[in-house]
Amino acid sequence: MKIGLIGTGMLGNAVGLHLLQSGHQLTAFNRTKEKTNELKKNGAQIVSTPKEVAENSEIVISVVKDANAVKQISFEKDGIINGNHKDLVVCDMSTINPLESKIIAEKFLEHGISMLDTPVMGGPNVAITGELVMMAAGNKTTFDKCKKLLDTIANKVFFLGENGTAHAVKLAMNLQITMLALALSEGITLARGANVDPKIFLEILNSTYFKTGMSENKAYKMIQGKFDATFTLENLKKDINTILETSKSFGLELPMIKKAEEVYENAVKEGLGHLDYTGILEYIKKLNEKN
């Protein structure tokens, strides 16, 4: 298929490379053109506007920062709608407010374009092999039309219903990530404070049903102080803000994510935003060094 890709950060680049390896034609755009170099070397056509991506694609995948960025690439000058053609579909893989997703989908429909929410779980390391987990929402007929492509990108695809629902579940998943990273960081810190090797703490934790993929994999890098980013602390902080906005619009009180937001915000202010989100351990370490 002729696939378009808008947004070639860590995740977008990995998805694009996998699509090229799977035999698809790829047209890509990123505001910072240097971030498309690897895709270009692997056969992607690089263009100068989202409009050109749409003109050359049957399905356009967007992987951008937030809802405002989705609106910009979609509806502003040289946006997707200006490259509209028969049967064009947009799959939004960004992490955005579900209410914003509904508004964006409705605006696309005014131009005869169907949009699916297609946020994913998993970083570039699994995107490159097509092993993401995807949550999808939107028109079921459009979903069925795109299913083969989505199955190439992800090894599990969950269809959840109308636009907005997939983004809501994605935020609920990122809430889990937030809390697990904090819990691991504080557990490691407490073990160290008791002069216990944190590897022993992790071995015991991973011998129980309280273990997670994070405690079995990333936690060992955490105790070595290795925080090479697959998903940055700053980006998680951005998603925490979106979780809070969404919960407020739903009339919900989520007390723990409010507390977590303060911790992550302080970590970003300490200059740790470029680290992997598990680098929240470094912030907690700094707090204890001050005491």
C-alpha positions in Angstrom: 0.0 0.0 0.0 0.9 3.6 -0.3 1.3 4.8 3.3 2.0 8.3 4.6 3.8 9.1 7.8 3.7 12.5 9.6 6.0 12.7 12.6 9.3 10.8 12.6 10.4 10.9 16.2 11.6 7.8 17.9 8.3 5.9 17.5 7.3 7.2 14.1 10.7 6.5 12.7 10.6 2.9 13.9 7.1 2.4 12.6 8.1 3.8 9.2 11.2 1.5 9.0 9.0 -1.5 9.7 6.5 -0.5 7.1 9.3 -0.2 4.5 10.7 -3.6 5.5 7.2 -5.0 5.1 7.1 -3.9 1.4 4.9 -0.8 1.7 5.6 2.5 -0.2 6.2 5.3 2.3 5.9 9.0 2.0 7.1 10.9 5.1 7.1 14.4 6.6 8.6 15.8 9.7 9.1 19.5 10.6 12.7 18.8 11.5 13.8 17.2 8.1 17.0 15.7 9.6 14.8 13.2 11.5 13.6 11.7 8.2 17.2 10.8 7.1 17.1 7.1 8.1 13.7 6.6 6.4 15.1 8.2 3.2 18.1 5.9 3.2 15.7 3.0 3.4 13.6 4.0 0.5 11.0 6.5 1.8 10.0 9.5 -0.2 10.5 12.6 1.9 8.2 15.6 1.2 7.9 19.2 2.5 4.2 19.3 3.7 1.5 17.1 5.2 -0.5 18.0 2.1 2.0 16.1 -0.1 1.9 13.2 2.2 -1.9 12.9 1.8 -1.7 13.3 -2.0 0.7 10.4 -2.2 -1.0 8.0 0.3 -4.0 5.8 0.8 -3.6 5.9 4.5 -1.8 8.6 6.5 -0.4 7.8 10.0 0.2 10.7 12.3 2.6 10.4 15.3 2.9 13.9 16.7 3.2 15.6 20.1 -0.4 16.6 21.1 -3.8 17.5 19.8 -2.7 21.0 18.7 0.0 19.4 16.6 -2.6 17.0 15.1 -4.8 20.0 14.2 -1.9 21.9 12.7 -0.8 19.1 10.3 -4.4 18.3 9.5 -6.2 21.6 8.9 -3.8 24.4 8.6 -2.2 25.7 5.4 -0.7 22.7 3.4 -2.4 20.3 5.9 -3.7 16.9 5.2 -7.2 18.1 4.1 -5.5 20.1 1.3 -4.2 16.8 -0.2 -7.6 15.1 0.1 -8.6 12.5 -2.4 -11.1 9.6 -2.7 -11.0 7.1 0.2 -8.2 8.8 2.1 -8.0 7.6 5.7 -6.0 9.1 8.6 -4.8 6.9 11.5 -3.8 9.0 14.5 -1.1 7.3 16.6 -0.5 10.3 18.8 -1.5 10.4 22.5 -4.2 13.0 22.8 -7.3 14.0 24.8 -10.1 11.7 23.7 -12.6 14.6 23.5 -10.2 16.4 21.2 -10.0 13.3 19.1 -13.7 13.3 18.6 -13.6 17.0 17.5 -10.7 16.3 15.0 -12.5 13.2 13.6 -15.7 15.2 13.1 -13.8 18.0 11.3 -12.1 15.4 9.0 -15.5 14.0 8.2 -16.6 17.4 6.9 -13.9 16.9 4.3 -14.9 13.4 3.5 -11.9 11.9 5.4 -12.4 9.1 7.9 -10.1 9.1 10.9 -9.2 6.2 13.2 -7.7 6.6 16.7 -4.7 4.2 16.7 -2.5 4.9 19.7 -0.1 2.1 20.7 1.7 0.7 23.7 5.4 -0.2 23.2 8.5 1.7 22.3 10.7 1.9 19.2 12.3 -1.4 20.1 9.1 -3.3 19.5 7.8 -1.0 16.8 10.7 -1.9 14.5 9.5 -5.5 14.5 5.8 -4.9 14.4 5.1 -6.0 18.0 3.2 -3.0 19.3 -0.1 -3.3 21.1 -2.7 -1.0 19.4 -6.0 0.4 20.6 -8.2 1.4 17.7 -11.5 3.4 17.5 -13.6 5.0 14.9 -15.8 3.9 12.0 -15.9 0.1 12.0 -16.0 -0.2 8.2 -12.9 2.0 8.0 -11.2 -0.1 10.7 -11.9 -3.3 8.7 -10.5 -1.6 5.6 -7.2 -0.8 7.5 -7.0 -3.9 9.6 -4.4 -5.6 7.4 -2.1 -2.6 7.7 -2.7 -2.2 11.5 -1.9 -5.9 11.9 1.5 -5.2 10.3 2.2 -2.5 12.8 1.0 -4.3 15.9 0.8 -7.9 16.9 -2.4 -7.2 18.9 -5.1 -4.7 17.8 -8.1 -4.0 20.0 -11.1 -2.3 18.4 -12.9 -0.2 21.1 -15.7 1.6 19.4 -16.3 5.3 18.6 -13.5 7.9 18.2 -12.1 8.9 21.5 -12.3 5.6 23.3 -8.9 4.3 22.1 -7.2 7.5 23.3 -9.0 7.2 26.7 -7.6 3.7 27.1 -4.2 4.8 26.0 -4.2 7.5 28.7 -5.3 4.8 31.3 -2.3 2.7 30.2 0.1 5.6 30.5 -1.3 6.2 34.0 -0.1 2.6 34.8 3.4 3.4 33.4 3.5 6.5 35.6 2.7 4.7 38.8 4.8 1.6 38.1 7.9 3.7 37.4 7.3 5.6 40.7 6.7 2.5 42.7 9.9 0.8 41.4 11.9 3.9 42.0 10.8 4.3 45.6 11.2 0.5 46.2 14.8 0.6 44.9 15.4 3.7 47.0 14.1 2.1 50.2 16.1 -1.1 49.6 19.3 1.0 49.1 18.5 3.0 52.3 18.3 -0.3 54.2 21.7 -1.3 52.7 20.1 -4.1 50.7 21.3 -4.7 47.2 18.4 -3.6 44.9 19.0 -6.6 42.7 17.8 -8.7 45.7 14.7 -6.5 46.0 14.0 -7.0 42.2 14.6 -10.8 42.5 12.1 -11.1 45.2 9.6 -8.8 43.5 9.9 -10.8 40.3 9.3 -14.0 42.2 5.7 -12.8 43.0 2.7 -11.9 41.0 3.4 -8.3 41.6 6.1 -8.4 39.0 5.7 -6.5 35.7 7.5 -6.2 32.4 9.1 -3.1 33.8 10.4 -4.8 36.9 11.7 -7.7 34.9 13.4 -5.6 32.2 13.8 -1.8 32.7 14.4 -2.0 36.5 17.8 -3.6 36.1 18.9 -0.7 33.9 17.4 1.7 36.4 19.6 0.4 39.2 22.7 0.7 36.9 21.7 4.3 36.2 21.1 3.6 32.6 18.2 5.7 31.3 18.5 5.7 27.5 15.2 7.0 26.4 12.6 4.9 24.6 9.9 7.3 25.9 11.2 10.4 27.7 10.3 11.6 31.1 9.2 14.9 29.6 6.8 13.2 27.2 5.3 11.2 30.0 4.8 14.4 31.9 3.0 15.8 28.9 0.7 12.8 28.9 0.1 13.1 32.6 -1.2 16.6 32.0 -3.5 15.2 29.3 -4.8 12.5 31.8 -5.6 15.3 34.3 -7.4 17.3 31.6 -9.4 14.3 30.5 -10.4 13.2 34.0 -11.6 16.7 34.7 -13.7 16.8 31.6 -15.2 13.4 32.6 -16.0 14.8 36.1 -13.5 12.3 37.7 -11.2 12.7 40.6 -7.9 10.8 40.3 -5.9 11.8 43.4 -2.8 9.8 42.8 -2.1 11.0 39.3 -2.3 14.6 40.7 0.4 13.7 43.2 2.5 12.1 40.4 2.2 15.1 38.2 3.9 17.2 40.8 6.8 14.7 41.1 7.3 14.5 37.3 7.0 18.3 36.9 9.8 18.8 39.5 11.9 16.2 37.8 11.6 18.0 34.5 12.5 21.3 36.3 15.6 19.5 37.6 16.7 19.0 34.0 15.9 15.3 33.8 13.2 15.5 31.1 15.5 14.1 28.4 16.0 10.8 30.3 13.8 7.7 29.9 10.7 8.0 32.0 12.2 5.5 34.4 14.8 8.3 35.1 12.3 9.4 37.8 14.6 7.3 40.0 17.3 9.9 39.5 15.0 12.6 40.7 14.1 10.6 43.9 17.8 10.0 44.3 18.5 13.8 44.1 15.8 14.4 46.7 17.5 12.1 49.1 20.9 13.6 48.5 19.5 17.0 49.6 18.2 15.6 52.9 
